[in-house]
């Protein structure tokens, strides 16, 4: 019980830190979200469709060696893009915490770190993604947060064969254990310029006595945000139920889904920040503000918050447009909470 109190205090403390610099965090989290959803995901989805358009994914994987090579190259490109975004986020969060958020310098540091990464860094990052993917899918039901989905034939086998499900669950728990033990490795490589094996050894030693503590903190954070996410989803669904059958039902669906998507993106920024605080403990990474005059910091934050509101406005218009297009494929009288429910 006492540990849960510590975990809730952790959430409260870093939530206050997050909202203190909400403008800066929203600028780059929403910027990344917009880049992924308007450029990166459509590009890779288009490439995948081109590769599999003539033969289907099963036949392609079984009989088309060139297509398999193209799949592998596409996977490497996706992985490199996501790692670049991850490095950008880690560097940005650290600089924001120090009140030294300058986009040009952050991009320079990001690219410098990106080109230093080796094979072990990519393997660590793949491990992070494998662990995070099921959690993100459970947390967020909205339309655009699940662009990368598992193939349907894999899901059919998973749900119909208990041994598969049990085996995958067991593998996931093992990966989760190693993920906790290696939690600090990639940030040490990025921010402290550790060699990969040095970072792995350092992280392994630091988490030796803290596996259960970290696991429980992750669980508490997950439950906390799951309650918020499902509450917002329920509100969106309830609003649509109330207006079902009215002349403005279509418009209500558009605005309720857009509002849900904006809230979910805000939650992603919030939970990502808390997750990064787990990976960037103060005992390893200094995040103390740099010495700047208080008025200068306040003025800088004011400009950044104005920019954040402008980006939020553009993002909202983009989501309204995308939601309107997506809803064309749904029955006009059906409430919708996710475009994956078709």
C-alpha positions as CSV (number, residue, x, y, z in Angstrom):
1,X,0.0,0.0,0.0
2,X,2.8,2.4,0.8
3,X,4.5,1.6,-2.5
4,X,1.2,2.6,-4.3
5,X,1.3,5.9,-2.4
6,X,4.8,6.5,-3.7
7,X,3.7,5.6,-7.2
8,X,0.7,8.0,-7.0
9,X,3.1,10.7,-5.7
10,X,5.4,10.0,-8.6
11,X,2.4,10.6,-11.0
12,X,1.3,13.7,-9.2
13,X,4.9,15.2,-9.0
14,X,5.7,14.7,-12.7
15,X,2.2,15.7,-13.8
16,X,2.9,19.1,-12.2
17,X,6.2,19.2,-14.0
18,X,4.5,18.3,-17.3
19,X,1.8,21.0,-17.0
20,X,4.5,23.6,-15.9
21,X,6.0,23.2,-19.4
22,X,2.8,22.0,-21.3
23,X,3.4,24.3,-24.3
24,X,6.9,22.8,-25.0
25,X,5.7,19.2,-24.6
26,X,2.7,19.7,-26.8
27,X,4.7,21.4,-29.5
28,X,7.0,18.4,-30.1
29,X,4.6,15.6,-29.1
30,X,1.8,16.9,-31.4
31,X,4.5,17.7,-34.0
32,X,5.7,14.1,-33.9
33,X,2.1,12.8,-33.9
34,X,1.2,15.0,-36.9
35,X,4.4,13.9,-38.8
36,X,3.7,10.2,-38.1
37,X,0.0,10.2,-39.0
38,X,0.1,12.5,-42.0
39,X,3.4,11.4,-43.5
40,X,5.2,8.4,-42.0
41,X,2.3,6.0,-41.5
42,X,0.6,6.7,-44.9
43,X,4.0,6.3,-46.6
44,X,4.7,2.9,-45.1
45,X,1.2,1.7,-45.5
46,X,1.4,2.6,-49.2
47,X,4.7,0.8,-49.5
48,X,3.3,-2.3,-47.8
49,X,0.2,-2.2,-50.2
50,X,2.5,-2.0,-53.2
51,X,4.6,-5.0,-52.1
52,X,1.5,-7.2,-51.3
53,X,-1.0,-5.9,-53.8
54,X,-0.7,-8.7,-56.4
55,X,-0.2,-11.8,-54.3
56,X,-1.4,-11.1,-50.7
57,X,0.7,-11.1,-47.6
58,X,0.7,-14.9,-47.1
59,X,1.6,-15.8,-50.6
60,X,4.2,-13.0,-50.7
61,X,6.0,-14.2,-47.6
62,X,5.9,-17.8,-48.9
63,X,6.8,-17.4,-52.6
64,X,8.3,-14.0,-53.3
65,X,11.9,-13.7,-52.1
66,X,12.3,-10.2,-53.6
67,X,9.2,-9.0,-51.7
68,X,10.6,-10.5,-48.5
69,X,13.7,-8.5,-49.0
70,X,11.6,-5.4,-49.6
71,X,9.6,-6.1,-46.4
72,X,12.9,-6.4,-44.5
73,X,14.2,-3.1,-45.9
74,X,10.9,-1.4,-45.1
75,X,11.0,-2.8,-41.6
76,X,14.6,-1.4,-41.2
77,X,13.4,2.0,-42.5
78,X,10.4,2.1,-40.1
79,X,12.7,1.0,-37.2
80,X,15.2,3.7,-38.0
81,X,12.5,6.4,-38.3
82,X,11.0,5.4,-34.9
83,X,14.4,5.3,-33.2
84,X,15.1,8.8,-34.6
85,X,11.8,10.0,-33.1
86,X,12.6,8.3,-29.8
87,X,16.0,10.0,-29.6
88,X,14.4,13.3,-30.5
89,X,11.9,12.9,-27.6
90,X,14.5,11.9,-25.0
91,X,16.7,14.8,-26.0
92,X,13.8,17.2,-26.1
93,X,12.4,16.2,-22.7
94,X,15.8,16.6,-21.1
95,X,16.3,20.1,-22.6
96,X,12.8,21.2,-21.7
97,X,13.4,20.1,-18.1
98,X,16.5,22.3,-18.1
99,X,14.6,25.2,-19.7
100,X,17.0,25.0,-22.7
101,X,14.4,24.1,-25.4
102,X,15.8,25.3,-28.7
103,X,14.6,23.3,-31.7
104,X,17.7,23.8,-33.9
105,X,20.1,22.6,-31.1
106,X,17.8,19.7,-30.3
107,X,17.8,18.5,-33.9
108,X,21.6,18.8,-34.1
109,X,22.0,16.7,-30.9
110,X,19.3,14.2,-32.2
111,X,21.0,13.6,-35.5
112,X,24.4,13.4,-33.9
113,X,23.1,10.7,-31.5
114,X,21.2,8.9,-34.2
115,X,24.2,8.3,-36.4
116,X,26.2,7.0,-33.4
117,X,23.8,4.1,-32.7
118,X,24.8,0.5,-33.5
119,X,23.0,-2.8,-33.8
120,X,22.6,-3.3,-30.1
121,X,20.8,0.0,-29.8
122,X,18.3,-1.1,-32.4
123,X,17.8,-4.4,-30.7
124,X,17.1,-2.6,-27.4
125,X,14.7,-0.3,-29.1
126,X,12.8,-3.3,-30.7
127,X,12.5,-4.7,-27.2
128,X,10.9,-1.5,-26.0
129,X,8.5,-1.5,-28.9
130,X,7.5,-5.2,-28.4
131,X,6.7,-4.5,-24.7
132,X,4.9,-1.2,-25.3
133,X,2.7,-2.3,-28.3
134,X,0.1,-4.4,-26.3
135,X,-0.1,-1.7,-23.6
136,X,-0.8,1.0,-26.2
137,X,-3.4,-1.1,-27.9
138,X,-5.2,-1.8,-24.6
139,X,-5.1,1.8,-23.5
140,X,-6.3,3.7,-26.6
141,X,-9.3,2.6,-28.8
142,X,-9.4,5.6,-31.0
143,X,-8.9,5.6,-34.8
144,X,-5.5,6.9,-35.6
145,X,-3.5,5.5,-32.7
146,X,-3.4,2.0,-34.0
147,X,-2.0,2.4,-37.5
148,X,0.3,-0.6,-37.2
149,X,-1.9,-3.7,-36.6
150,X,-1.1,-7.4,-36.5
151,X,-2.1,-9.4,-39.5
152,X,-5.6,-10.9,-39.2
153,X,-4.4,-14.5,-39.9
154,X,-2.0,-14.2,-36.9
155,X,-4.8,-12.9,-34.7
156,X,-7.1,-15.7,-35.8
157,X,-4.5,-18.3,-34.8
158,X,-3.8,-16.5,-31.5
159,X,-7.5,-16.4,-30.5
160,X,-8.3,-20.0,-31.5
161,X,-5.3,-21.8,-30.2
162,X,-4.8,-21.6,-26.4
163,X,-1.3,-22.9,-26.6
164,X,-0.3,-20.0,-28.9
165,X,-1.8,-17.5,-26.5
166,X,-0.2,-19.0,-23.5
167,X,3.2,-19.2,-25.2
168,X,3.0,-15.6,-26.4
169,X,2.0,-14.4,-22.9
170,X,4.9,-16.3,-21.4
171,X,7.3,-14.8,-23.9
172,X,5.9,-11.3,-23.2
173,X,6.4,-11.7,-19.5
174,X,10.0,-12.7,-20.1
175,X,10.5,-9.8,-22.4
176,X,8.9,-7.5,-19.8
177,X,11.4,-8.7,-17.1
178,X,14.4,-8.0,-19.4
179,X,12.8,-4.7,-20.4
180,X,12.7,-3.6,-16.8
181,X,16.3,-4.8,-16.2
182,X,17.5,-2.9,-19.3
183,X,15.2,0.1,-18.8
184,X,18.1,2.7,-18.5
185,X,20.3,1.2,-21.2
186,X,19.2,3.2,-24.2
187,X,19.0,6.5,-22.4
188,X,22.5,5.9,-21.1
189,X,23.7,5.3,-24.7
190,X,21.9,8.4,-26.0
191,X,22.5,11.0,-23.2
192,X,25.7,9.7,-21.5
193,X,27.4,8.3,-24.6
194,X,27.9,4.9,-22.9
195,X,29.0,2.0,-25.1
196,X,26.1,-0.5,-25.5
197,X,27.5,-3.2,-23.3
198,X,28.5,-0.7,-20.6
199,X,25.0,0.7,-20.7
200,X,23.4,-2.8,-20.4
201,X,25.7,-3.7,-17.5
202,X,25.0,-0.4,-15.7
203,X,21.2,-0.7,-16.2
204,X,21.3,-4.4,-15.1
205,X,23.1,-3.5,-11.8
206,X,20.8,-0.5,-11.1
207,X,17.6,-2.5,-11.5
208,X,18.8,-5.6,-9.6
209,X,16.7,-4.7,-6.4
210,X,14.0,-2.7,-8.1
211,X,12.2,-5.0,-10.6
212,X,9.0,-5.4,-8.6
213,X,9.0,-1.7,-7.7
214,X,9.4,-0.6,-11.3
215,X,6.8,-3.2,-12.5
216,X,4.3,-2.0,-9.9
217,X,4.9,1.7,-10.9
218,X,4.3,0.8,-14.6
219,X,1.1,-1.1,-13.6
220,X,-0.2,1.9,-11.5
221,X,0.5,4.3,-14.3
222,X,-1.2,2.0,-16.8
223,X,-4.3,1.6,-14.6
224,X,-4.4,5.4,-13.9
225,X,-4.4,6.3,-17.6
226,X,-6.6,3.3,-18.6
227,X,-9.3,4.7,-16.3
228,X,-9.0,8.2,-17.9
229,X,-8.9,6.8,-21.5
230,X,-11.9,4.6,-21.1
231,X,-13.8,7.3,-19.3
232,X,-13.2,9.7,-22.2
233,X,-14.2,6.9,-24.7
234,X,-17.4,6.3,-22.7
235,X,-18.3,10.0,-22.7
236,X,-17.8,10.1,-26.5
237,X,-20.0,7.1,-27.0
238,X,-22.7,8.4,-24.6
239,X,-22.8,11.8,-26.4
240,X,-23.4,9.9,-29.7
241,X,-26.1,7.7,-28.1
242,X,-27.9,10.9,-26.8
243,X,-28.0,12.4,-30.3
244,X,-28.7,9.2,-32.1
245,X,-31.5,9.6,-34.6
246,X,-31.3,13.4,-34.6
247,X,-30.6,15.5,-37.7
248,X,-27.1,16.5,-36.4
249,X,-26.0,13.0,-35.5
250,X,-23.3,12.9,-38.2
251,X,-21.8,16.2,-37.1
252,X,-22.0,15.0,-33.4
253,X,-20.0,11.9,-34.3
254,X,-17.4,13.9,-36.1
255,X,-16.9,16.4,-33.3
256,X,-17.0,13.7,-30.5
257,X,-14.5,11.5,-32.3
258,X,-12.2,14.5,-33.0
259,X,-12.4,15.6,-29.4
260,X,-11.6,12.0,-28.3
261,X,-8.6,11.9,-30.6
262,X,-7.3,15.2,-29.3
263,X,-7.7,14.0,-25.7
264,X,-6.0,10.7,-26.5
265,X,-3.1,12.5,-28.2
266,X,-2.8,14.7,-25.1
267,X,-2.9,11.6,-22.9
268,X,-0.1,10.0,-25.0
269,X,2.0,13.1,-24.5
270,X,1.3,12.9,-20.8
271,X,1.9,9.2,-20.3
272,X,5.0,9.3,-22.6
273,X,6.5,12.0,-20.3
274,X,5.8,9.9,-17.2
275,X,7.3,6.9,-18.9
276,X,10.4,8.8,-19.8
277,X,10.8,9.9,-16.2
278,X,11.0,6.2,-15.4
279,X,13.8,5.9,-17.9
280,X,15.5,9.1,-16.8
281,X,15.8,9.0,-13.0
282,X,17.4,12.0,-11.4
283,X,20.2,9.8,-9.9
284,X,21.4,9.1,-13.5
285,X,20.4,12.1,-15.6
286,X,20.5,15.7,-14.4
287,X,17.3,17.6,-15.4
288,X,17.9,20.7,-13.3
289,X,17.0,24.0,-15.1
290,X,19.8,26.0,-16.5
291,X,20.5,29.4,-15.0
292,X,18.3,31.9,-16.9
293,X,16.6,35.0,-15.7
294,X,13.0,34.2,-14.5
295,X,11.4,36.8,-16.8
296,X,13.3,35.4,-19.7
297,X,12.0,31.9,-19.0
298,X,8.4,33.2,-18.5
299,X,8.5,35.1,-21.8
300,X,10.0,32.1,-23.6
301,X,7.2,29.8,-22.3
302,X,4.6,32.3,-23.3
303,X,5.7,32.3,-26.9
304,X,6.0,28.5,-26.9
305,X,2.4,28.2,-25.5
306,X,1.1,30.4,-28.2
307,X,2.8,28.2,-30.8
308,X,1.4,25.1,-29.1
309,X,-2.2,26.5,-29.4
310,X,-1.6,27.3,-33.1
311,X,-0.4,23.7,-33.7
312,X,-3.3,22.4,-31.7
313,X,-5.7,24.4,-33.9
314,X,-4.0,23.0,-37.1
315,X,-4.0,19.5,-35.7
316,X,-7.8,19.8,-34.8
317,X,-8.7,20.8,-38.4
318,X,-6.6,17.9,-39.7
319,X,-8.4,15.5,-37.4
320,X,-11.8,16.9,-38.3
321,X,-11.1,16.4,-42.0
322,X,-9.7,12.8,-41.5
323,X,-12.6,11.8,-39.2
324,X,-15.1,13.1,-41.8
325,X,-13.5,10.9,-44.5
326,X,-13.3,7.8,-42.2
327,X,-16.9,8.1,-41.2
328,X,-18.1,7.8,-44.8
329,X,-17.6,4.0,-44.5
330,X,-19.8,3.6,-41.4
331,X,-23.6,3.2,-41.2
332,X,-25.1,6.7,-40.6
333,X,-27.0,5.6,-37.5
334,X,-24.2,3.7,-35.7
335,X,-22.2,5.3,-32.8
336,X,-18.5,4.9,-33.4
337,X,-15.6,5.0,-30.9
338,X,-12.9,3.4,-33.1
339,X,-12.5,3.0,-36.9
340,X,-11.0,-0.5,-36.1
341,X,-14.4,-1.8,-35.0
342,X,-15.7,-2.4,-38.6
